[in-house]
Amino acid sequence: MSGVDGTVGAKQTWDSNVKGVGRGYQEISIIDPPVYIETKLKFYDPYESEANGYVKLKETGINEVVATWGFKSEIPYPFNIMSVFTNMDDMMGEDWDKGLNRLKLLCEI
């Protein structure tokens, strides 16, 4: 971890031997408290790519918040063709669920 956690510029790096996790970093690039955070993701392994991840929070009622978690990325040829056959829920669903459950706990504090 570098930078001050929870501030723009804070960066978390990883280097994993777990297949598919690889090596990269995530850096906070935009914070608009308490409704929006955006991060820059850089992957070196298992293949090089970049993306912007975000979490948007919208209060929809008393003690009710809807969270939207997503990614923006450009996928070059031929990987863009392969993405048609990739089910992101199968690949990331468990991690998204864990992250959203953690976010839910933070929102309830």
N, CA, C and O atoms as a MOPAC input file, in Angstrom:
PM7 MOZYME 1SCF
protein

 N      0.84600 1    -1.17500 1     0.00000 1
 C      0.00000 1     0.00000 1     0.00000 1
 C      0.88900 1     1.23400 1     0.00000 1
 O      1.84800 1     1.32300 1     0.76700 1
 N      0.56100 1     2.17900 1    -0.86400 1
 C      1.25600 1     3.46400 1    -0.84000 1
 C      0.22100 1     4.57600 1    -0.84600 1
 O     -0.90900 1     4.37800 1    -1.29100 1
 N      0.60500 1     5.73700 1    -0.35600 1
 C     -0.32800 1     6.84000 1    -0.22500 1
 C     -1.16700 1     6.68500 1     1.03000 1
 O     -0.98300 1     5.75400 1     1.81400 1
 N     -2.08700 1     7.61100 1     1.19800 1
 C     -2.96000 1     7.59900 1     2.37000 1
 C     -4.25200 1     6.89000 1     1.98800 1
 O     -4.96200 1     7.32700 1     1.08200 1
 N     -4.55700 1     5.79100 1     2.68200 1
 C     -5.74600 1     5.00400 1     2.38600 1
 C     -6.99000 1     5.88700 1     2.40200 1
 O     -7.17200 1     6.70400 1     3.30500 1
 N     -7.83800 1     5.71500 1     1.40200 1
 C     -9.07700 1     6.47100 1     1.33000 1
 C     -8.94200 1     7.83900 1     0.69600 1
 O     -9.88100 1     8.63300 1     0.73400 1
 N     -7.76000 1     8.13500 1     0.09800 1
 C     -7.54900 1     9.41400 1    -0.56000 1
 C     -7.09300 1     9.18200 1    -2.00100 1
 O     -6.57100 1     8.11900 1    -2.33700 1
 N     -7.30000 1    10.19800 1    -2.84900 1
 C     -6.83400 1    10.11200 1    -4.23500 1
 C     -5.32900 1     9.86200 1    -4.22300 1
 O     -4.58400 1    10.52400 1    -3.50000 1
 N     -4.89700 1     8.90400 1    -5.02800 1
 C     -3.48600 1     8.54300 1    -5.10900 1
 C     -3.11200 1     7.32200 1    -4.28900 1
 O     -2.03900 1     6.75600 1    -4.49600 1
 N     -3.95700 1     6.90300 1    -3.37100 1
 C     -3.67600 1     5.68900 1    -2.60200 1
 C     -3.64500 1     4.50600 1    -3.55600 1
 O     -4.53100 1     4.35500 1    -4.39700 1
 N     -2.62700 1     3.67200 1    -3.42400 1
 C     -2.42200 1     2.57900 1    -4.37900 1
 C     -2.16500 1     1.27000 1    -3.65200 1
 O     -1.35600 1     1.19600 1    -2.72700 1
 N     -2.87800 1     0.23700 1    -4.09900 1
 C     -2.68400 1    -1.12500 1    -3.58400 1
 C     -2.13400 1    -1.97300 1    -4.72300 1
 O     -2.71100 1    -1.99900 1    -5.81000 1
 N     -1.04100 1    -2.65400 1    -4.48900 1
 C     -0.46200 1    -3.52900 1    -5.50900 1
 C     -0.60300 1    -4.98000 1    -5.06500 1
 O     -0.75100 1    -5.27000 1    -3.87800 1
 N     -0.55600 1    -5.88100 1    -6.03800 1
 C     -0.59100 1    -7.30400 1    -5.72900 1
 C      0.27900 1    -8.06900 1    -6.71300 1
 O      0.48900 1    -7.64600 1    -7.85000 1
 N      0.77100 1    -9.18800 1    -6.25400 1
 C      1.57200 1   -10.11200 1    -7.05100 1
 C      1.23400 1   -11.50600 1    -6.52500 1
 O      1.72600 1   -11.91900 1    -5.47400 1
 N      0.39300 1   -12.22200 1    -7.26300 1
 C     -0.14800 1   -13.47600 1    -6.76400 1
 C      0.31200 1   -14.66300 1    -7.60500 1
 O      0.50400 1   -14.54600 1    -8.81500 1
 N      0.48200 1   -15.79400 1    -6.95000 1
 C      0.75900 1   -17.04100 1    -7.64800 1
 C     -0.52400 1   -17.78800 1    -7.99300 1
 O     -0.47700 1   -18.84900 1    -8.61600 1
 N     -1.68100 1   -17.23600 1    -7.58900 1
 C     -2.96500 1   -17.85600 1    -7.88100 1
 C     -3.29500 1   -17.63600 1    -9.36000 1
 O     -3.26300 1   -16.50900 1    -9.85500 1
 N     -3.61300 1   -18.73300 1   -10.05500 1
 C     -3.90600 1   -18.64500 1   -11.48500 1
 C     -5.05300 1   -17.66300 1   -11.73300 1
 O     -6.09600 1   -17.73700 1   -11.08400 1
 N     -4.84900 1   -16.75400 1   -12.67100 1
 C     -5.86600 1   -15.79500 1   -13.03500 1
 C     -5.83000 1   -14.49800 1   -12.24300 1
 O     -6.42400 1   -13.50800 1   -12.66800 1
 N     -5.14100 1   -14.47600 1   -11.08900 1
 C     -5.07500 1   -13.26000 1   -10.28100 1
 C     -3.94200 1   -12.37200 1   -10.76700 1
 O     -4.12600 1   -11.16800 1   -10.94900 1
 N     -2.77700 1   -12.95700 1   -10.97600 1
 C     -1.66100 1   -12.25600 1   -11.58400 1
 C     -1.04900 1   -11.15100 1   -10.75100 1
 O     -0.91400 1   -11.25600 1    -9.53200 1
 N     -0.67500 1   -10.06100 1   -11.46600 1
 C      0.06600 1    -8.96100 1   -10.84600 1
 C     -0.48700 1    -7.64900 1   -11.37600 1
 O     -0.80500 1    -7.53000 1   -12.56000 1
 N     -0.59900 1    -6.66800 1   -10.49400 1
 C     -1.08800 1    -5.36500 1   -10.92100 1
 C     -1.26400 1    -4.41500 1    -9.76200 1
 O     -0.71900 1    -4.62200 1    -8.67800 1
 N     -2.04300 1    -3.35600 1   -10.00700 1
 C     -2.34000 1    -2.41000 1    -8.94200 1
 C     -3.69100 1    -1.76100 1    -9.16200 1
 O     -4.23300 1    -1.77900 1   -10.26800 1
 N     -4.23000 1    -1.18700 1    -8.09100 1
 C     -5.44600 1    -0.41000 1    -8.12800 1
 C     -5.17000 1     0.88900 1    -7.38800 1
 O     -4.69800 1     0.87200 1    -6.25200 1
 N     -5.46400 1     2.02200 1    -8.03300 1
 C     -5.17100 1     3.33700 1    -7.46400 1
 C     -6.43300 1     4.19400 1    -7.47200 1
 O     -7.12800 1     4.27200 1    -8.48500 1
 N     -6.72800 1     4.83500 1    -6.34500 1
 C     -7.88300 1     5.72200 1    -6.27500 1
 C     -7.60700 1     6.94700 1    -7.13400 1
 O     -6.60200 1     7.63300 1    -6.95000 1
 N     -8.52600 1     7.21900 1    -8.09100 1
 C     -8.32200 1     8.35800 1    -8.98500 1
 C     -9.33600 1     9.47800 1    -8.78000 1
 O     -9.01600 1    10.64300 1    -9.01500 1
 N    -10.55200 1     9.14900 1    -8.34600 1
 C    -11.58500 1    10.16300 1    -8.11400 1
 C    -12.38000 1     9.76800 1    -6.87100 1
 O    -12.74700 1     8.60600 1    -6.70000 1
 N    -12.63800 1    10.73900 1    -6.01900 1
 C    -13.52500 1    10.52200 1    -4.87900 1
 C    -14.49900 1    11.69600 1    -4.81500 1
 O    -14.08900 1    12.85700 1    -4.80100 1
 N    -15.77400 1    11.38400 1    -4.77600 1
 C    -16.82200 1    12.37800 1    -4.56900 1
 C    -17.68700 1    11.87200 1    -3.41600 1
 O    -18.75500 1    11.29900 1    -3.63300 1
 N    -17.20700 1    12.09300 1    -2.17100 1
 C    -17.89800 1    11.51600 1    -1.02400 1
 C    -19.29200 1    12.10400 1    -0.85100 1
 O    -19.48900 1    13.28600 1    -1.13400 1
 N    -20.22600 1    11.35000 1    -0.41400 1
 C    -20.16700 1     9.91700 1    -0.15100 1
 C    -20.76500 1     9.09500 1    -1.28100 1
 O    -21.19900 1     7.96800 1    -1.04400 1
 N    -20.80300 1     9.62400 1    -2.51100 1
 C    -21.59300 1     8.97500 1    -3.55700 1
 C    -20.80400 1     8.29500 1    -4.67300 1
 O    -21.37900 1     7.51200 1    -5.42800 1
 N    -19.49600 1     8.57100 1    -4.80200 1
 C    -18.77600 1     8.03600 1    -5.96800 1
 C    -17.29500 1     7.86400 1    -5.66000 1
 O    -16.67600 1     8.70800 1    -5.01300 1
 N    -16.74100 1     6.75600 1    -6.13600 1
 C    -15.29600 1     6.54100 1    -6.09100 1
 C    -14.90000 1     5.82600 1    -7.38000 1
 O    -15.58300 1     4.90900 1    -7.83500 1
 N    -13.78900 1     6.26400 1    -7.95300 1
 C    -13.28300 1     5.62800 1    -9.16500 1
 C    -11.82500 1     5.25100 1    -8.95600 1
 O    -11.05800 1     5.99400 1    -8.34400 1
 N    -11.45700 1     4.09000 1    -9.47300 1
 C    -10.08100 1     3.62200 1    -9.35200 1
 C     -9.52900 1     3.23500 1   -10.71300 1
 O    -10.25800 1     2.78500 1   -11.59700 1
 N     -8.23700 1     3.41800 1   -10.85500 1
 C     -7.53500 1     2.95800 1   -12.04700 1
 C     -6.98600 1     1.57000 1   -11.72800 1
 O     -6.32300 1     1.37500 1   -10.71000 1
 N     -7.26400 1     0.62100 1   -12.59600 1
 C     -6.75300 1    -0.74200 1   -12.44200 1
 C     -5.74000 1    -1.01200 1   -13.54300 1
 O     -5.99500 1    -0.73200 1   -14.71400 1
 N     -4.61400 1    -1.54500 1   -13.16900 1
 C     -3.58200 1    -1.92000 1   -14.14100 1
 C     -3.18700 1    -3.36000 1   -13.86200 1
 O     -2.77400 1    -3.69900 1   -12.75200 1
 N     -3.31700 1    -4.20000 1   -14.87200 1
 C     -2.93400 1    -5.60500 1   -14.77800 1
 C     -1.70300 1    -5.83100 1   -15.64200 1
 O     -1.65900 1    -5.39600 1   -16.79200 1
 N     -0.70500 1    -6.51100 1   -15.08800 1
 C      0.50000 1    -6.86700 1   -15.83700 1
 C      0.46100 1    -8.33700 1   -16.24400 1
 O      0.86800 1    -8.69400 1   -17.34900 1
 N     -0.02600 1    -9.17400 1   -15.35300 1
 C     -0.14900 1   -10.61200 1   -15.57700 1
 C     -1.53300 1   -11.03700 1   -15.11500 1
 O     -2.01900 1   -10.41900 1   -14.16800 1
 N     -2.18900 1   -11.97900 1   -15.65400 1
 C     -1.74200 1   -12.90500 1   -16.68400 1
 C     -1.70800 1   -12.29500 1   -18.08400 1
 O     -1.13800 1   -12.89500 1   -18.99500 1
 N     -2.31000 1   -11.10300 1   -18.28000 1
 C     -2.14300 1   -10.35600 1   -19.52700 1
 C     -2.24600 1    -8.87900 1   -19.18300 1
 O     -2.88200 1    -8.50600 1   -18.19800 1
 N     -1.62400 1    -8.04800 1   -19.99300 1
 C     -1.59600 1    -6.62300 1   -19.71000 1
 C     -2.90300 1    -5.96000 1   -20.13700 1
 O     -3.38000 1    -6.15000 1   -21.25600 1
 N     -3.47100 1    -5.17700 1   -19.21900 1
 C     -4.69100 1    -4.43600 1   -19.53100 1
 C     -4.89500 1    -3.33300 1   -18.50300 1
 O     -4.26700 1    -3.32400 1   -17.44500 1
 N     -5.78300 1    -2.40400 1   -18.83400 1
 C     -6.14100 1    -1.31200 1   -17.94100 1
 C     -7.64900 1    -1.17700 1   -17.90300 1
 O     -8.33600 1    -1.52400 1   -18.86400 1
 N     -8.16300 1    -0.67600 1   -16.79800 1
 C     -9.58900 1    -0.43400 1   -16.65900 1
 C     -9.79600 1     0.63200 1   -15.58800 1
 O     -8.90800 1     0.90100 1   -14.77900 1
 N    -10.97200 1     1.22500 1   -15.59800 1
 C    -11.39400 1     2.11300 1   -14.52700 1
 C    -12.56300 1     1.44700 1   -13.82500 1
 O    -13.58700 1     1.14900 1   -14.44000 1
 N    -12.40000 1     1.22100 1   -12.54400 1
 C    -13.47800 1     0.65600 1   -11.75100 1
 C    -14.18900 1     1.77700 1   -11.00600 1
 O    -13.58700 1     2.80900 1   -10.70800 1
 N    -15.45700 1     1.57800 1   -10.70700 1
 C    -16.18900 1     2.60900 1    -9.98200 1
 C    -17.25600 1     1.99100 1    -9.09100 1
 O    -17.73800 1     0.88400 1    -9.33200 1
 N    -17.60600 1     2.74000 1    -8.06100 1
 C    -18.73700 1     2.41200 1    -7.20400 1
 C    -19.54800 1     3.69700 1    -7.06800 1
 O    -19.02500 1     4.73500 1    -6.66300 1
 N    -20.84000 1     3.61400 1    -7.41300 1
 C    -21.76800 1     4.73200 1    -7.26000 1
 C    -22.78300 1     4.35100 1    -6.18900 1
 O    -23.31000 1     3.23900 1    -6.18800 1
 N    -23.05000 1     5.27300 1    -5.28900 1
 C    -24.05100 1     5.06300 1    -4.25500 1
 C    -25.17600 1     6.07000 1    -4.45200 1
 O    -24.92800 1     7.25600 1    -4.67200 1
 N    -26.41900 1     5.58800 1    -4.37200 1
 C    -27.57600 1     6.46600 1    -4.51600 1
 C    -28.58300 1     6.15400 1    -3.41900 1
 O    -29.08300 1     5.03400 1    -3.31100 1
 N    -28.86500 1     7.16000 1    -2.61600 1
 C    -29.85200 1     6.99200 1    -1.56300 1
 C    -31.23700 1     6.95900 1    -2.21700 1
 O    -31.60400 1     7.87500 1    -2.95400 1
 N    -32.00000 1     5.89800 1    -1.94100 1
 C    -33.30900 1     5.73700 1    -2.58100 1
 C    -34.45200 1     5.78600 1    -1.57800 1
 O    -35.61500 1     5.67000 1    -1.96700 1
 N    -34.15400 1     5.94900 1    -0.33100 1
 C    -35.17900 1     6.01600 1     0.70700 1
 C    -34.51400 1     6.13700 1     2.05400 1
 O    -33.29000 1     6.22400 1     2.15300 1
 N    -35.32100 1     6.14100 1     3.08200 1
 C    -34.77100 1     6.20800 1     4.43100 1
 C    -34.02500 1     4.91300 1     4.71700 1
 O    -34.59100 1     3.82500 1     4.61300 1
 N    -32.75600 1     5.03600 1     5.07800 1
 C    -31.90600 1     3.87900 1     5.36700 1
 C    -31.81000 1     2.91200 1     4.20000 1
 O    -31.69700 1     1.70300 1     4.40500 1
 N    -31.85500 1     3.43700 1     2.95800 1
 C    -31.75500 1     2.56500 1     1.78700 1
 C    -30.82000 1     3.20500 1     0.76100 1
 O    -30.99800 1     4.35700 1     0.36400 1
 N    -29.83000 1     2.43400 1     0.34600 1
 C    -28.85500 1     2.90100 1    -0.63000 1
 C    -28.68700 1     1.82300 1    -1.69700 1
 O    -28.55700 1     0.64000 1    -1.38400 1
 N    -28.69100 1     2.24800 1    -2.95700 1
 C    -28.41800 1     1.33300 1    -4.06300 1
 C    -26.97000 1     1.55000 1    -4.49200 1
 O    -26.55000 1     2.68000 1    -4.74200 1
 N    -26.21800 1     0.46400 1    -4.57300 1
 C    -24.82000 1     0.52300 1    -4.99600 1
 C    -24.68900 1    -0.05300 1    -6.39400 1
 O    -25.23000 1    -1.11700 1    -6.69400 1
 N    -23.96800 1     0.65900 1    -7.24100 1
 C    -23.64600 1     0.17400 1    -8.58000 1
 C    -22.13100 1     0.06500 1    -8.66700 1
 O    -21.41500 1     1.03900 1    -8.43500 1
 N    -21.64600 1    -1.13800 1    -9.00700 1
 C    -20.21300 1    -1.38800 1    -9.08700 1
 C    -19.92500 1    -1.82500 1   -10.51400 1
 O    -20.54200 1    -2.76800 1   -11.00800 1
 N    -19.00600 1    -1.15900 1   -11.17500 1
 C    -18.73400 1    -1.51100 1   -12.55700 1
 C    -17.32100 1    -1.18400 1   -12.99000 1
 O    -16.50300 1    -0.69200 1   -12.21300 1
 N    -17.06000 1    -1.47100 1   -14.25400 1
 C    -15.75200 1    -1.25100 1   -14.85900 1
 C    -15.93400 1    -0.65900 1   -16.24300 1
 O    -16.89200 1    -0.98100 1   -16.94600 1
 N    -15.00900 1     0.20700 1   -16.63000 1
 C    -14.95300 1     0.75000 1   -17.97800 1
 C    -13.58500 1     0.36600 1   -18.53400 1
 O    -12.55500 1     0.61100 1   -17.90700 1
 N    -13.59400 1    -0.23800 1   -19.71800 1
 C    -12.32800 1    -0.67500 1   -20.29300 1
 C    -12.48400 1    -0.84800 1   -21.79200 1
 O    -13.57200 1    -1.15200 1   -22.28100 1
 N    -11.39900 1    -0.65500 1   -22.51500 1
 C    -11.36900 1    -0.96200 1   -23.93100 1
 C    -10.65300 1    -2.29400 1   -24.09400 1
 O     -9.57400 1    -2.51000 1   -23.54300 1
 N    -11.27200 1    -3.17500 1   -24.85600 1
 C    -10.70600 1    -4.50200 1   -25.05800 1
 C    -10.24400 1    -4.59600 1   -26.51600 1
 O    -11.06800 1    -4.53700 1   -27.42900 1
 N     -8.92400 1    -4.74400 1   -26.74100 1
 C     -8.41800 1    -4.78800 1   -28.11700 1
 C     -8.71500 1    -6.11800 1   -28.80800 1
 O     -8.96400 1    -7.13100 1   -28.15400 1
 N     -8.68500 1    -6.09500 1   -30.12600 1
 C     -8.82800 1    -7.30000 1   -30.93400 1
 C     -7.63100 1    -8.19800 1   -30.65700 1
 O     -6.53300 1    -7.65600 1   -30.53100 1
 N     -7.73400 1    -9.48300 1   -30.55200 1
 C     -8.87400 1   -10.36600 1   -30.72800 1
 C     -9.62400 1   -10.65200 1   -29.43200 1
 O    -10.58300 1   -11.42400 1   -29.42100 1
 N     -9.17500 1   -10.01400 1   -28.31500 1
 C     -9.80700 1   -10.28400 1   -27.02300 1
 C    -11.25600 1    -9.80700 1   -26.99400 1
 O    -12.07700 1   -10.36300 1   -26.26400 1
 N    -11.57900 1    -8.76500 1   -27.79500 1
 C    -12.95800 1    -8.27800 1   -27.81200 1
 C    -13.91600 1    -9.33800 1   -28.34700 1
 O    -15.06900 1    -9.39700 1   -27.92000 1
 N    -13.46200 1   -10.16100 1   -29.26100 1
 C    -14.28900 1   -11.24700 1   -29.78200 1
 C    -14.48200 1   -12.31600 1   -28.71100 1
 O    -15.57700 1   -12.85500 1   -28.55000 1
 N    -13.42000 1   -12.61400 1   -27.99000 1
 C    -13.49900 1   -13.62400 1   -26.93400 1
 C    -14.43600 1   -13.18100 1   -25.80800 1
 O    -15.03700 1   -14.01900 1   -25.13600 1
 N    -14.56500 1   -11.85200 1   -25.59800 1
 C    -15.40600 1   -11.36100 1   -24.50600 1
 C    -16.88400 1   -11.70300 1   -24.71400 1
 O    -17.64800 1   -11.75800 1   -23.75100 1
 N    -17.28500 1   -11.92900 1   -25.95600 1
 C    -18.66400 1   -12.32500 1   -26.24000 1
 C    -18.98600 1   -13.66000 1   -25.56800 1
 O    -20.12900 1   -13.91400 1   -25.18900 1
 N    -17.97400 1   -14.50400 1   -25.42700 1
 C    -18.15900 1   -15.84300 1   -24.86700 1
 C    -17.76800 1   -15.92700 1   -23.39400 1
 O    -17.72100 1   -17.01600 1   -22.82300 1
 N    -17.48700 1   -14.77900 1   -22.78100 1
 C    -17.05900 1   -14.74600 1   -21.39100 1
 C    -18.21000 1   -14.30100 1   -20.50400 1
 O    -18.82600 1   -13.26200 1   -20.74500 1
 N    -18.49500 1   -15.08500 1   -19.48700 1
 C    -19.54600 1   -14.74600 1   -18.53800 1
 C    -18.89300 1   -14.10100 1   -17.31300 1
 O    -18.27600 1   -14.78200 1   -16.49400 1
 N    -19.03900 1   -12.77000 1   -17.20100 1
 C    -18.39800 1   -12.05000 1   -16.10300 1
 C    -18.96100 1   -12.46200 1   -14.74000 1
 O    -18.23900 1   -12.43900 1   -13.74300 1
 N    -20.23800 1   -12.83800 1   -14.68600 1
 C    -20.79800 1   -13.30000 1   -13.41200 1
 C    -20.09900 1   -14.56500 1   -12.93900 1
 O    -19.84100 1   -14.72600 1   -11.74600 1
 N    -19.79200 1   -15.46600 1   -13.87200 1
 C    -19.07100 1   -16.68800 1   -13.50400 1
 C    -17.65600 1   -16.36000 1   -13.03700 1
 O    -17.16100 1   -16.95200 1   -12.07800 1
 N    -17.00300 1   -15.40900 1   -13.72300 1
 C    -15.62300 1   -15.06900 1   -13.40000 1
 C    -15.50600 1   -14.23200 1   -12.12600 1
 O    -14.63100 1   -14.47600 1   -11.29500 1
 N    -16.39100 1   -13.24800 1   -11.97600 1
 C    -16.22200 1   -12.24900 1   -10.92300 1
 C    -17.33600 1   -12.24200 1    -9.88500 1
 O    -17.22000 1   -11.55900 1    -8.86700 1
 N    -18.40900 1   -12.98400 1   -10.12100 1
 C    -19.58500 1   -12.91100 1    -9.26400 1
 C    -19.30300 1   -13.06600 1    -7.78800 1
 O    -19.81100 1   -12.28700 1    -6.98000 1
 N    -18.51000 1   -14.04800 1    -7.41600 1
 C    -18.20700 1   -14.28200 1    -6.00600 1
 C    -17.45000 1   -13.09600 1    -5.40300 1
 O    -17.73400 1   -12.67700 1    -4.28100 1
 N    -16.47900 1   -12.55600 1    -6.16200 1
 C    -15.71500 1   -11.40400 1    -5.67000 1
 C    -16.60000 1   -10.16200 1    -5.56300 1
 O    -16.49700 1    -9.41000 1    -4.59400 1
 N    -17.46900 1    -9.94300 1    -6.55400 1
 C    -18.39000 1    -8.80700 1    -6.49800 1
 C    -19.30900 1    -8.93200 1    -5.28700 1
 O    -19.53700 1    -7.95600 1    -4.57200 1
 N    -19.83700 1   -10.13500 1    -5.05800 1
 C    -20.72200 1   -10.34800 1    -3.90700 1
 C    -20.00600 1   -10.03700 1    -2.59600 1
 O    -20.56800 1    -9.37900 1    -1.72100 1
 N    -18.76900 1   -10.50700 1    -2.45900 1
 C    -17.99900 1   -10.23300 1    -1.24000 1
 C    -17.78500 1    -8.73700 1    -1.07000 1
 O    -17.97300 1    -8.19400 1     0.01900 1
 N    -17.39000 1    -8.07500 1    -2.14900 1
 C    -17.13200 1    -6.63800 1    -2.08800 1
 C    -18.38100 1    -5.84300 1    -1.77600 1
 O    -18.34100 1    -4.91200 1    -0.97100 1
 N    -19.49700 1    -6.20000 1    -2.40900 1
 C    -20.74600 1    -5.48100 1    -2.15400 1
 C    -21.25900 1    -5.73900 1    -0.73900 1
 O    -21.84200 1    -4.84500 1    -0.12500 1
 N    -21.05200 1    -6.93400 1    -0.21900 1
 C    -21.43700 1    -7.20500 1     1.17500 1
 C    -20.58700 1    -6.38700 1     2.14900 1
 O    -21.09400 1    -5.91100 1     3.16500 1
 N    -19.30500 1    -6.22300 1     1.84600 1
 C    -18.44600 1    -5.37100 1     2.68700 1
 C    -18.90900 1    -3.91600 1     2.61500 1
 O    -18.95600 1    -3.21900 1     3.62900 1
 N    -19.24800 1    -3.46900 1     1.40800 1
 C    -19.74300 1    -2.11800 1     1.22300 1
 C    -21.04500 1    -1.92300 1     2.00100 1
 O    -21.24800 1    -0.87900 1     2.62200 1
 N    -21.91200 1    -2.90800 1     1.97000 1
 C    -23.18600 1    -2.84400 1     2.70400 1
 C    -22.91400 1    -2.65400 1     4.19300 1
 O    -23.55700 1    -1.82900 1     4.84300 1
 N    -21.96900 1    -3.41000 1     4.73100 1
 C    -21.63100 1    -3.27300 1     6.15900 1
 C    -21.13200 1    -1.86600 1     6.47500 1
 O    -21.48600 1    -1.29700 1     7.50800 1
 N    -20.31000 1    -1.30400 1     5.58500 1
 C    -19.79500 1     0.05500 1     5.80300 1
 C    -20.92100 1     1.08200 1     5.75000 1
 O    -20.92800 1     2.04200 1     6.52100 1
 N    -21.87100 1     0.87900 1     4.83900 1
 C    -22.99000 1     1.82100 1     4.72200 1
 C    -23.90200 1     1.77000 1     5.92900 1
 O    -24.57800 1     2.75000 1     6.24000 1
 N    -23.92800 1     0.63800 1     6.61200 1
 C    -24.82800 1     0.46700 1     7.75300 1
 C    -24.24800 1     0.99800 1     9.05600 1
 O    -24.94000 1     1.07100 1    10.07100 1
 N    -22.97500 1     1.36600 1     9.01900 1
 C    -22.31900 1     1.87000 1    10.24100 1
 C    -22.88200 1     3.23300 1    10.60700 1
 O    -22.46400 1     3.82600 1    11.60100 1

